[in-house]
Amino acid sequence: MERVARSSVVALSYKSTDPKLAATITRAYANAYLTDQLNANFDATERASVWLQERLTDLRQRAGSIS
């Protein structure tokens, strides 16, 4: 696997004497990579959401104590 220039595109290849095997392995690797990337993005979004919710709660408490 190699990144294409500075993009988010990756080139993936697998060489085998059996073209069907090569396609199957390449497809499985691509699916695993995409799943991993989606899970990482989901986890980061979830952490940010929790942090923002905690920050909002803190700001509400501070604003309530000022009134």
N, CA, C and O atoms as a Tripos MOL2 file, in Angstrom:
@<TRIPOS>MOLECULE
protein
  268   267    67     0     0
PROTEIN
NO_CHARGES

@<TRIPOS>ATOM
      1 N           0.8500   -1.1570    0.0000 N.3       1 MET1
      2 CA          0.0000    0.0000    0.0000 C.3       1 MET1
      3 C           0.8970    1.2210    0.0000 C.2       1 MET1
      4 O           1.8950    1.2750    0.7180 O.2       1 MET1
      5 N           0.5350    2.1950   -0.8080 N.am      2 GLU2
      6 CA          1.2730    3.4490   -0.8120 C.3       2 GLU2
      7 C           0.3210    4.6060   -1.0490 C.2       2 GLU2
      8 O          -0.6700    4.4870   -1.7690 O.2       2 GLU2
      9 N           0.6440    5.7150   -0.4310 N.am      3 ARG3
     10 CA         -0.1740    6.9100   -0.5740 C.3       3 ARG3
     11 C           0.0960    7.5380   -1.9360 C.2       3 ARG3
     12 O           1.2390    7.5680   -2.3930 O.2       3 ARG3
     13 N          -0.9520    8.0390   -2.5850 N.am      4 VAL4
     14 CA         -0.8010    8.6740   -3.8860 C.3       4 VAL4
     15 C          -0.5980   10.1680   -3.6680 C.2       4 VAL4
     16 O          -1.5060   10.8820   -3.2430 O.2       4 VAL4
     17 N           0.6030   10.6170   -3.9680 N.am      5 ALA5
     18 CA          0.9990   12.0180   -3.7960 C.3       5 ALA5
     19 C           0.6520   12.4850   -2.3820 C.2       5 ALA5
     20 O           0.9780   11.8050   -1.4090 O.2       5 ALA5
     21 N          -0.0100   13.6460   -2.2630 N.am      6 ARG6
     22 CA         -0.3580   14.1830   -0.9460 C.3       6 ARG6
     23 C          -1.8460   14.0470   -0.6950 C.2       6 ARG6
     24 O          -2.3990   14.7620    0.1410 O.2       6 ARG6
     25 N          -2.4970   13.1490   -1.3980 N.am      7 SER7
     26 CA         -3.9410   12.9740   -1.2800 C.3       7 SER7
     27 C          -4.2700   11.9340   -0.2090 C.2       7 SER7
     28 O          -3.3840   11.3680    0.4300 O.2       7 SER7
     29 N          -5.5540   11.7040   -0.0380 N.am      8 SER8
     30 CA         -6.0010   10.6560    0.8760 C.3       8 SER8
     31 C          -6.1920    9.3320    0.1400 C.2       8 SER8
     32 O          -6.6970    8.3620    0.7050 O.2       8 SER8
     33 N          -5.7880    9.3080   -1.1100 N.am      9 VAL9
     34 CA         -5.9140    8.1070   -1.9360 C.3       9 VAL9
     35 C          -4.7260    7.2040   -1.6700 C.2       9 VAL9
     36 O          -3.5930    7.6760   -1.5750 O.2       9 VAL9
     37 N          -4.9760    5.9180   -1.5510 N.am     10 VAL10
     38 CA         -3.8960    4.9490   -1.4160 C.3      10 VAL10
     39 C          -3.9930    3.9520   -2.5590 C.2      10 VAL10
     40 O          -5.0840    3.5520   -2.9660 O.2      10 VAL10
     41 N          -2.8520    3.5660   -3.0580 N.am     11 ALA11
     42 CA         -2.7940    2.5460   -4.1070 C.3      11 ALA11
     43 C          -2.4870    1.2190   -3.4280 C.2      11 ALA11
     44 O          -1.5560    1.1200   -2.6290 O.2      11 ALA11
     45 N          -3.2600    0.2240   -3.7440 N.am     12 LEU12
     46 CA         -3.1300   -1.0750   -3.1010 C.3      12 LEU12
     47 C          -3.0060   -2.1380   -4.1790 C.2      12 LEU12
     48 O          -3.7890   -2.1560   -5.1290 O.2      12 LEU12
     49 N          -2.0390   -3.0110   -4.0390 N.am     13 SER13
     50 CA         -1.8870   -4.0900   -5.0270 C.3      13 SER13
     51 C          -1.3450   -5.3370   -4.3400 C.2      13 SER13
     52 O          -0.6990   -5.2800   -3.2930 O.2      13 SER13
     53 N          -1.6330   -6.4460   -4.9700 N.am     14 TYR14
     54 CA         -1.1260   -7.7400   -4.4890 C.3      14 TYR14
     55 C          -0.8720   -8.5940   -5.7140 C.2      14 TYR14
     56 O          -1.7450   -8.7320   -6.5700 O.2      14 TYR14
     57 N           0.3050   -9.1620   -5.8040 N.am     15 LYS15
     58 CA          0.6510   -9.9840   -6.9650 C.3      15 LYS15
     59 C           0.5500  -11.4540   -6.6080 C.2      15 LYS15
     60 O           1.0260  -11.9020   -5.5640 O.2      15 LYS15
     61 N          -0.0840  -12.1870   -7.5040 N.am     16 SER16
     62 CA         -0.2180  -13.6290   -7.3320 C.3      16 SER16
     63 C          -0.3800  -14.2540   -8.7170 C.2      16 SER16
     64 O          -0.8090  -13.5880   -9.6590 O.2      16 SER16
     65 N          -0.0410  -15.5050   -8.8300 N.am     17 THR17
     66 CA         -0.2650  -16.2040  -10.1030 C.3      17 THR17
     67 C          -1.7480  -16.4720  -10.3090 C.2      17 THR17
     68 O          -2.1870  -16.7510  -11.4240 O.2      17 THR17
     69 N          -2.5190  -16.3850   -9.2270 N.am     18 ASP18
     70 CA         -3.9720  -16.5820   -9.2910 C.3      18 ASP18
     71 C          -4.6550  -15.2130   -9.1860 C.2      18 ASP18
     72 O          -4.6860  -14.6250   -8.1050 O.2      18 ASP18
     73 N          -5.2040  -14.6990  -10.2970 N.am     19 PRO19
     74 CA         -5.8160  -13.3700  -10.2740 C.3      19 PRO19
     75 C          -6.9890  -13.2630   -9.3000 C.2      19 PRO19
     76 O          -7.1930  -12.2090   -8.6970 O.2      19 PRO19
     77 N          -7.7530  -14.3250   -9.1400 N.am     20 LYS20
     78 CA         -8.8870  -14.2920   -8.2100 C.3      20 LYS20
     79 C          -8.3920  -14.1750   -6.7740 C.2      20 LYS20
     80 O          -8.9670  -13.4410   -5.9700 O.2      20 LYS20
     81 N          -7.3350  -14.8940   -6.4580 N.am     21 LEU21
     82 CA         -6.7550  -14.8110   -5.1140 C.3      21 LEU21
     83 C          -6.2210  -13.4050   -4.8590 C.2      21 LEU21
     84 O          -6.4380  -12.8350   -3.7900 O.2      21 LEU21
     85 N          -5.5270  -12.8530   -5.8420 N.am     22 ALA22
     86 CA         -4.9970  -11.4960   -5.6960 C.3      22 ALA22
     87 C          -6.1300  -10.5010   -5.4710 C.2      22 ALA22
     88 O          -6.0140   -9.6230   -4.6160 O.2      22 ALA22
     89 N          -7.2040  -10.6200   -6.2090 N.am     23 ALA23
     90 CA         -8.3460   -9.7180   -6.0510 C.3      23 ALA23
     91 C          -8.9820   -9.8800   -4.6780 C.2      23 ALA23
     92 O          -9.3380   -8.8910   -4.0370 O.2      23 ALA23
     93 N          -9.1270  -11.1190   -4.2240 N.am     24 THR24
     94 CA         -9.7320  -11.3930   -2.9200 C.3      24 THR24
     95 C          -8.8910  -10.8050   -1.7890 C.2      24 THR24
     96 O          -9.4240  -10.1850   -0.8680 O.2      24 THR24
     97 N          -7.5880  -11.0020   -1.8640 N.am     25 ILE25
     98 CA         -6.6940  -10.4820   -0.8230 C.3      25 ILE25
     99 C          -6.6930   -8.9590   -0.8410 C.2      25 ILE25
    100 O          -6.7630   -8.3280    0.2130 O.2      25 ILE25
    101 N          -6.6160   -8.3720   -2.0100 N.am     26 THR26
    102 CA         -6.6100   -6.9130   -2.1250 C.3      26 THR26
    103 C          -7.9080   -6.3250   -1.5820 C.2      26 THR26
    104 O          -7.8880   -5.3370   -0.8480 O.2      26 THR26
    105 N          -9.0290   -6.9310   -1.9430 N.am     27 ARG27
    106 CA        -10.3350   -6.4550   -1.4750 C.3      27 ARG27
    107 C         -10.4480   -6.5770    0.0420 C.2      27 ARG27
    108 O         -10.9510   -5.6650    0.6980 O.2      27 ARG27
    109 N          -9.9900   -7.6850    0.6020 N.am     28 ALA28
    110 CA        -10.0630   -7.8930    2.0520 C.3      28 ALA28
    111 C          -9.1950   -6.8660    2.7810 C.2      28 ALA28
    112 O          -9.6070   -6.3170    3.8020 O.2      28 ALA28
    113 N          -8.0120   -6.6110    2.2640 N.am     29 TYR29
    114 CA         -7.1300   -5.6370    2.8910 C.3      29 TYR29
    115 C          -7.7490   -4.2430    2.8250 C.2      29 TYR29
    116 O          -7.7220   -3.5020    3.8080 O.2      29 TYR29
    117 N          -8.3050   -3.8880    1.6700 N.am     30 ALA30
    118 CA         -8.9400   -2.5800    1.5080 C.3      30 ALA30
    119 C         -10.1140   -2.4290    2.4680 C.2      30 ALA30
    120 O         -10.2750   -1.3810    3.0930 O.2      30 ALA30
    121 N         -10.9260   -3.4600    2.5880 N.am     31 ASN31
    122 CA        -12.0680   -3.4040    3.5150 C.3      31 ASN31
    123 C         -11.6040   -3.2470    4.9570 C.2      31 ASN31
    124 O         -12.1870   -2.4710    5.7140 O.2      31 ASN31
    125 N         -10.5650   -3.9720    5.3410 N.am     32 ALA32
    126 CA        -10.0400   -3.8660    6.7040 C.3      32 ALA32
    127 C          -9.4870   -2.4640    6.9530 C.2      32 ALA32
    128 O          -9.6990   -1.8970    8.0250 O.2      32 ALA32
    129 N          -8.7880   -1.9090    5.9820 N.am     33 TYR33
    130 CA         -8.2240   -0.5670    6.1020 C.3      33 TYR33
    131 C          -9.3340    0.4700    6.2540 C.2      33 TYR33
    132 O          -9.2670    1.3290    7.1330 O.2      33 TYR33
    133 N         -10.3480    0.3900    5.4040 N.am     34 LEU34
    134 CA        -11.4550    1.3460    5.4670 C.3      34 LEU34
    135 C         -12.2170    1.2360    6.7850 C.2      34 LEU34
    136 O         -12.5950    2.2480    7.3760 O.2      34 LEU34
    137 N         -12.4400    0.0140    7.2370 N.am     35 THR35
    138 CA        -13.1210   -0.1920    8.5170 C.3      35 THR35
    139 C         -12.3200    0.4230    9.6550 C.2      35 THR35
    140 O         -12.8820    1.0740   10.5360 O.2      35 THR35
    141 N         -11.0120    0.2180    9.6360 N.am     36 ASP36
    142 CA        -10.1420    0.7890   10.6620 C.3      36 ASP36
    143 C         -10.1980    2.3140   10.6420 C.2      36 ASP36
    144 O         -10.2780    2.9440   11.6970 O.2      36 ASP36
    145 N         -10.1560    2.9070    9.4640 N.am     37 GLN37
    146 CA        -10.2200    4.3670    9.3390 C.3      37 GLN37
    147 C         -11.5580    4.9080    9.8350 C.2      37 GLN37
    148 O         -11.5960    5.9140   10.5430 O.2      37 GLN37
    149 N         -12.6470    4.2520    9.4700 N.am     38 LEU38
    150 CA        -13.9660    4.6960    9.9240 C.3      38 LEU38
    151 C         -14.0980    4.5920   11.4340 C.2      38 LEU38
    152 O         -14.6500    5.4870   12.0760 O.2      38 LEU38
    153 N         -13.5940    3.5020   12.0030 N.am     39 ASN39
    154 CA        -13.6460    3.3440   13.4610 C.3      39 ASN39
    155 C         -12.8110    4.4050   14.1650 C.2      39 ASN39
    156 O         -13.2180    4.9310   15.2000 O.2      39 ASN39
    157 N         -11.6470    4.7210   13.6090 N.am     40 ALA40
    158 CA        -10.7950    5.7520   14.2080 C.3      40 ALA40
    159 C         -11.4950    7.1060   14.1610 C.2      40 ALA40
    160 O         -11.4590    7.8580   15.1350 O.2      40 ALA40
    161 N         -12.1300    7.4180   13.0390 N.am     41 ASN41
    162 CA        -12.8570    8.6930   12.9300 C.3      41 ASN41
    163 C         -14.0390    8.7270   13.8940 C.2      41 ASN41
    164 O         -14.3010    9.7590   14.5130 O.2      41 ASN41
    165 N         -14.7450    7.6270   14.0250 N.am     42 PHE42
    166 CA        -15.8700    7.5600   14.9430 C.3      42 PHE42
    167 C         -15.4020    7.7660   16.3760 C.2      42 PHE42
    168 O         -16.0170    8.5200   17.1310 O.2      42 PHE42
    169 N         -14.3260    7.1060   16.7480 N.am     43 ASP43
    170 CA        -13.7930    7.2460   18.1070 C.3      43 ASP43
    171 C         -13.3700    8.6910   18.3940 C.2      43 ASP43
    172 O         -13.6450    9.2140   19.4740 O.2      43 ASP43
    173 N         -12.7110    9.3270   17.4430 N.am     44 ALA44
    174 CA        -12.2860   10.7120   17.6310 C.3      44 ALA44
    175 C         -13.4910   11.6340   17.7680 C.2      44 ALA44
    176 O         -13.4890   12.5450   18.5960 O.2      44 ALA44
    177 N         -14.5090   11.4020   16.9650 N.am     45 THR45
    178 CA        -15.7190   12.2130   17.0370 C.3      45 THR45
    179 C         -16.4230   12.0200   18.3700 C.2      45 THR45
    180 O         -16.9220   12.9770   18.9620 O.2      45 THR45
    181 N         -16.4600   10.7820   18.8380 N.am     46 GLU46
    182 CA        -17.1000   10.4900   20.1220 C.3      46 GLU46
    183 C         -16.3580   11.1710   21.2720 C.2      46 GLU46
    184 O         -16.9860   11.7340   22.1690 O.2      46 GLU46
    185 N         -15.0230   11.1220   21.2480 N.am     47 ARG47
    186 CA        -14.2330   11.7880   22.2970 C.3      47 ARG47
    187 C         -14.4690   13.2950   22.2740 C.2      47 ARG47
    188 O         -14.6220   13.9160   23.3250 O.2      47 ARG47
    189 N         -14.4990   13.8780   21.0890 N.am     48 ALA48
    190 CA        -14.7360   15.3160   20.9730 C.3      48 ALA48
    191 C         -16.1270   15.6710   21.4730 C.2      48 ALA48
    192 O         -16.3060   16.6970   22.1310 O.2      48 ALA48
    193 N         -17.1010   14.8450   21.1730 N.am     49 SER49
    194 CA        -18.4710   15.0920   21.6220 C.3      49 SER49
    195 C         -18.5690   15.0600   23.1410 C.2      49 SER49
    196 O         -19.2190   15.9170   23.7400 O.2      49 SER49
    197 N         -17.9320   14.0860   23.7610 N.am     50 VAL50
    198 CA        -17.9340   13.9810   25.2310 C.3      50 VAL50
    199 C         -17.2610   15.2080   25.8330 C.2      50 VAL50
    200 O         -17.7710   15.7840   26.7930 O.2      50 VAL50
    201 N         -16.1210   15.6130   25.2790 N.am     51 TRP51
    202 CA        -15.4150   16.7840   25.7900 C.3      51 TRP51
    203 C         -16.2860   18.0340   25.6540 C.2      51 TRP51
    204 O         -16.3870   18.8280   26.5900 O.2      51 TRP51
    205 N         -16.9120   18.2060   24.4930 N.am     52 LEU52
    206 CA        -17.7550   19.3810   24.2820 C.3      52 LEU52
    207 C         -18.9430   19.4000   25.2430 C.2      52 LEU52
    208 O         -19.3180   20.4530   25.7570 O.2      52 LEU52
    209 N         -19.5280   18.2340   25.4780 N.am     53 GLN53
    210 CA        -20.6590   18.1530   26.4010 C.3      53 GLN53
    211 C         -20.2250   18.5360   27.8200 C.2      53 GLN53
    212 O         -20.9310   19.2640   28.5180 O.2      53 GLN53
    213 N         -19.0590   18.0410   28.2350 N.am     54 GLU54
    214 CA        -18.5360   18.3900   29.5540 C.3      54 GLU54
    215 C         -18.2360   19.8860   29.6440 C.2      54 GLU54
    216 O         -18.5130   20.5180   30.6640 O.2      54 GLU54
    217 N         -17.6810   20.4390   28.5980 N.am     55 ARG55
    218 CA        -17.3700   21.8720   28.5720 C.3      55 ARG55
    219 C         -18.6440   22.7050   28.6370 C.2      55 ARG55
    220 O         -18.6990   23.7070   29.3510 O.2      55 ARG55
    221 N         -19.6600   22.2960   27.8970 N.am     56 LEU56
    222 CA        -20.9420   23.0000   27.9100 C.3      56 LEU56
    223 C         -21.5770   22.9600   29.2980 C.2      56 LEU56
    224 O         -22.1150   23.9650   29.7650 O.2      56 LEU56
    225 N         -21.5170   21.8110   29.9540 N.am     57 THR57
    226 CA        -22.0460   21.6750   31.3130 C.3      57 THR57
    227 C         -21.2990   22.6030   32.2600 C.2      57 THR57
    228 O         -21.9130   23.2740   33.0900 O.2      57 THR57
    229 N         -19.9880   22.6430   32.1390 N.am     58 ASP58
    230 CA        -19.1610   23.5160   32.9850 C.3      58 ASP58
    231 C         -19.5220   24.9820   32.7520 C.2      58 ASP58
    232 O         -19.6720   25.7380   33.7120 O.2      58 ASP58
    233 N         -19.6610   25.3830   31.5110 N.am     59 LEU59
    234 CA        -19.9860   26.7800   31.1980 C.3      59 LEU59
    235 C         -21.3790   27.1550   31.7130 C.2      59 LEU59
    236 O         -21.5930   28.2750   32.1760 O.2      59 LEU59
    237 N         -22.3170   26.2170   31.6300 N.am     60 ARG60
    238 CA        -23.6600   26.4810   32.1580 C.3      60 ARG60
    239 C         -23.6060   26.6920   33.6750 C.2      60 ARG60
    240 O         -24.2600   27.5870   34.2110 O.2      60 ARG60
    241 N         -22.8220   25.8610   34.3490 N.am     61 GLN61
    242 CA        -22.7000   25.9910   35.8100 C.3      61 GLN61
    243 C         -22.0600   27.3290   36.1620 C.2      61 GLN61
    244 O         -22.5010   28.0000   37.0960 O.2      61 GLN61
    245 N         -21.0380   27.7180   35.4340 N.am     62 ARG62
    246 CA        -20.3830   28.9950   35.7040 C.3      62 ARG62
    247 C         -21.3260   30.1630   35.4420 C.2      62 ARG62
    248 O         -21.3760   31.1190   36.2170 O.2      62 ARG62
    249 N         -22.0720   30.0770   34.3470 N.am     63 ALA63
    250 CA        -23.0170   31.1480   34.0210 C.3      63 ALA63
    251 C         -24.1190   31.2350   35.0700 C.2      63 ALA63
    252 O         -24.5810   32.3310   35.3890 O.2      63 ALA63
    253 N         -24.5460   30.0990   35.6100 N.am     64 GLY64
    254 CA        -25.5670   30.0840   36.6560 C.3      64 GLY64
    255 C         -25.0780   30.6800   37.9490 C.2      64 GLY64
    256 O         -25.8660   31.2870   38.6740 O.2      64 GLY64
    257 N         -23.8200   30.5330   38.2660 N.am     65 SER65
    258 CA        -23.2890   31.0560   39.5190 C.3      65 SER65
    259 C         -23.0320   32.5660   39.4430 C.2      65 SER65
    260 O         -22.9010   33.2300   40.4710 O.2      65 SER65
    261 N         -22.9620   33.1010   38.2190 N.am     66 ILE66
    262 CA        -22.7360   34.5440   38.0420 C.3      66 ILE66
    263 C         -24.0460   35.3070   38.2490 C.2      66 ILE66
    264 O         -24.0380   36.4190   38.7790 O.2      66 ILE66
    265 N         -25.1480   34.7280   37.8420 N.am     67 SER67
    266 CA        -26.4380   35.4360   37.8940 C.3      67 SER67
    267 C         -26.8450   35.7990   39.2780 C.2      67 SER67
    268 O         -27.9040   36.3960   39.4740 O.2      67 SER67
@<TRIPOS>BOND
     1     1     2 1
     2     2     3 1
     3     3     4 2
     4     3     5 am
     5     5     6 1
     6     6     7 1
     7     7     8 2
     8     7     9 am
     9     9    10 1
    10    10    11 1
    11    11    12 2
    12    11    13 am
    13    13    14 1
    14    14    15 1
    15    15    16 2
    16    15    17 am
    17    17    18 1
    18    18    19 1
    19    19    20 2
    20    19    21 am
    21    21    22 1
    22    22    23 1
    23    23    24 2
    24    23    25 am
    25    25    26 1
    26    26    27 1
    27    27    28 2
    28    27    29 am
    29    29    30 1
    30    30    31 1
    31    31    32 2
    32    31    33 am
    33    33    34 1
    34    34    35 1
    35    35    36 2
    36    35    37 am
    37    37    38 1
    38    38    39 1
    39    39    40 2
    40    39    41 am
    41    41    42 1
    42    42    43 1
    43    43    44 2
    44    43    45 am
    45    45    46 1
    46    46    47 1
    47    47    48 2
    48    47    49 am
    49    49    50 1
    50    50    51 1
    51    51    52 2
    52    51    53 am
    53    53    54 1
    54    54    55 1
    55    55    56 2
    56    55    57 am
    57    57    58 1
    58    58    59 1
    59    59    60 2
    60    59    61 am
    61    61    62 1
    62    62    63 1
    63    63    64 2
    64    63    65 am
    65    65    66 1
    66    66    67 1
    67    67    68 2
    68    67    69 am
    69    69    70 1
    70    70    71 1
    71    71    72 2
    72    71    73 am
    73    73    74 1
    74    74    75 1
    75    75    76 2
    76    75    77 am
    77    77    78 1
    78    78    79 1
    79    79    80 2
    80    79    81 am
    81    81    82 1
    82    82    83 1
    83    83    84 2
    84    83    85 am
    85    85    86 1
    86    86    87 1
    87    87    88 2
    88    87    89 am
    89    89    90 1
    90    90    91 1
    91    91    92 2
    92    91    93 am
    93    93    94 1
    94    94    95 1
    95    95    96 2
    96    95    97 am
    97    97    98 1
    98    98    99 1
    99    99   100 2
   100    99   101 am
   101   101   102 1
   102   102   103 1
   103   103   104 2
   104   103   105 am
   105   105   106 1
   106   106   107 1
   107   107   108 2
   108   107   109 am
   109   109   110 1
   110   110   111 1
   111   111   112 2
   112   111   113 am
   113   113   114 1
   114   114   115 1
   115   115   116 2
   116   115   117 am
   117   117   118 1
   118   118   119 1
   119   119   120 2
   120   119   121 am
   121   121   122 1
   122   122   123 1
   123   123   124 2
   124   123   125 am
   125   125   126 1
   126   126   127 1
   127   127   128 2
   128   127   129 am
   129   129   130 1
   130   130   131 1
   131   131   132 2
   132   131   133 am
   133   133   134 1
   134   134   135 1
   135   135   136 2
   136   135   137 am
   137   137   138 1
   138   138   139 1
   139   139   140 2
   140   139   141 am
   141   141   142 1
   142   142   143 1
   143   143   144 2
   144   143   145 am
   145   145   146 1
   146   146   147 1
   147   147   148 2
   148   147   149 am
   149   149   150 1
   150   150   151 1
   151   151   152 2
   152   151   153 am
   153   153   154 1
   154   154   155 1
   155   155   156 2
   156   155   157 am
   157   157   158 1
   158   158   159 1
   159   159   160 2
   160   159   161 am
   161   161   162 1
   162   162   163 1
   163   163   164 2
   164   163   165 am
   165   165   166 1
   166   166   167 1
   167   167   168 2
   168   167   169 am
   169   169   170 1
   170   170   171 1
   171   171   172 2
   172   171   173 am
   173   173   174 1
   174   174   175 1
   175   175   176 2
   176   175   177 am
   177   177   178 1
   178   178   179 1
   179   179   180 2
   180   179   181 am
   181   181   182 1
   182   182   183 1
   183   183   184 2
   184   183   185 am
   185   185   186 1
   186   186   187 1
   187   187   188 2
   188   187   189 am
   189   189   190 1
   190   190   191 1
   191   191   192 2
   192   191   193 am
   193   193   194 1
   194   194   195 1
   195   195   196 2
   196   195   197 am
   197   197   198 1
   198   198   199 1
   199   199   200 2
   200   199   201 am
   201   201   202 1
   202   202   203 1
   203   203   204 2
   204   203   205 am
   205   205   206 1
   206   206   207 1
   207   207   208 2
   208   207   209 am
   209   209   210 1
   210   210   211 1
   211   211   212 2
   212   211   213 am
   213   213   214 1
   214   214   215 1
   215   215   216 2
   216   215   217 am
   217   217   218 1
   218   218   219 1
   219   219   220 2
   220   219   221 am
   221   221   222 1
   222   222   223 1
   223   223   224 2
   224   223   225 am
   225   225   226 1
   226   226   227 1
   227   227   228 2
   228   227   229 am
   229   229   230 1
   230   230   231 1
   231   231   232 2
   232   231   233 am
   233   233   234 1
   234   234   235 1
   235   235   236 2
   236   235   237 am
   237   237   238 1
   238   238   239 1
   239   239   240 2
   240   239   241 am
   241   241   242 1
   242   242   243 1
   243   243   244 2
   244   243   245 am
   245   245   246 1
   246   246   247 1
   247   247   248 2
   248   247   249 am
   249   249   250 1
   250   250   251 1
   251   251   252 2
   252   251   253 am
   253   253   254 1
   254   254   255 1
   255   255   256 2
   256   255   257 am
   257   257   258 1
   258   258   259 1
   259   259   260 2
   260   259   261 am
   261   261   262 1
   262   262   263 1
   263   263   264 2
   264   263   265 am
   265   265   266 1
   266   266   267 1
   267   267   268 2
@<TRIPOS>SUBSTRUCTURE
     1 MET1         2 RESIDUE 1 A MET
     2 GLU2         6 RESIDUE 1 A GLU
     3 ARG3        10 RESIDUE 1 A ARG
     4 VAL4        14 RESIDUE 1 A VAL
     5 ALA5        18 RESIDUE 1 A ALA
     6 ARG6        22 RESIDUE 1 A ARG
     7 SER7        26 RESIDUE 1 A SER
     8 SER8        30 RESIDUE 1 A SER
     9 VAL9        34 RESIDUE 1 A VAL
    10 VAL10       38 RESIDUE 1 A VAL
    11 ALA11       42 RESIDUE 1 A ALA
    12 LEU12       46 RESIDUE 1 A LEU
    13 SER13       50 RESIDUE 1 A SER
    14 TYR14       54 RESIDUE 1 A TYR
    15 LYS15       58 RESIDUE 1 A LYS
    16 SER16       62 RESIDUE 1 A SER
    17 THR17       66 RESIDUE 1 A THR
    18 ASP18       70 RESIDUE 1 A ASP
    19 PRO19       74 RESIDUE 1 A PRO
    20 LYS20       78 RESIDUE 1 A LYS
    21 LEU21       82 RESIDUE 1 A LEU
    22 ALA22       86 RESIDUE 1 A ALA
    23 ALA23       90 RESIDUE 1 A ALA
    24 THR24       94 RESIDUE 1 A THR
    25 ILE25       98 RESIDUE 1 A ILE
    26 THR26      102 RESIDUE 1 A THR
    27 ARG27      106 RESIDUE 1 A ARG
    28 ALA28      110 RESIDUE 1 A ALA
    29 TYR29      114 RESIDUE 1 A TYR
    30 ALA30      118 RESIDUE 1 A ALA
    31 ASN31      122 RESIDUE 1 A ASN
    32 ALA32      126 RESIDUE 1 A ALA
    33 TYR33      130 RESIDUE 1 A TYR
    34 LEU34      134 RESIDUE 1 A LEU
    35 THR35      138 RESIDUE 1 A THR
    36 ASP36      142 RESIDUE 1 A ASP
    37 GLN37      146 RESIDUE 1 A GLN
    38 LEU38      150 RESIDUE 1 A LEU
    39 ASN39      154 RESIDUE 1 A ASN
    40 ALA40      158 RESIDUE 1 A ALA
    41 ASN41      162 RESIDUE 1 A ASN
    42 PHE42      166 RESIDUE 1 A PHE
    43 ASP43      170 RESIDUE 1 A ASP
    44 ALA44      174 RESIDUE 1 A ALA
    45 THR45      178 RESIDUE 1 A THR
    46 GLU46      182 RESIDUE 1 A GLU
    47 ARG47      186 RESIDUE 1 A ARG
    48 ALA48      190 RESIDUE 1 A ALA
    49 SER49      194 RESIDUE 1 A SER
    50 VAL50      198 RESIDUE 1 A VAL
    51 TRP51      202 RESIDUE 1 A TRP
    52 LEU52      206 RESIDUE 1 A LEU
    53 GLN53      210 RESIDUE 1 A GLN
    54 GLU54      214 RESIDUE 1 A GLU
    55 ARG55      218 RESIDUE 1 A ARG
    56 LEU56      222 RESIDUE 1 A LEU
    57 THR57      226 RESIDUE 1 A THR
    58 ASP58      230 RESIDUE 1 A ASP
    59 LEU59      234 RESIDUE 1 A LEU
    60 ARG60      238 RESIDUE 1 A ARG
    61 GLN61      242 RESIDUE 1 A GLN
    62 ARG62      246 RESIDUE 1 A ARG
    63 ALA63      250 RESIDUE 1 A ALA
    64 GLY64      254 RESIDUE 1 A GLY
    65 SER65      258 RESIDUE 1 A SER
    66 ILE66      262 RESIDUE 1 A ILE
    67 SER67      266 RESIDUE 1 A SER
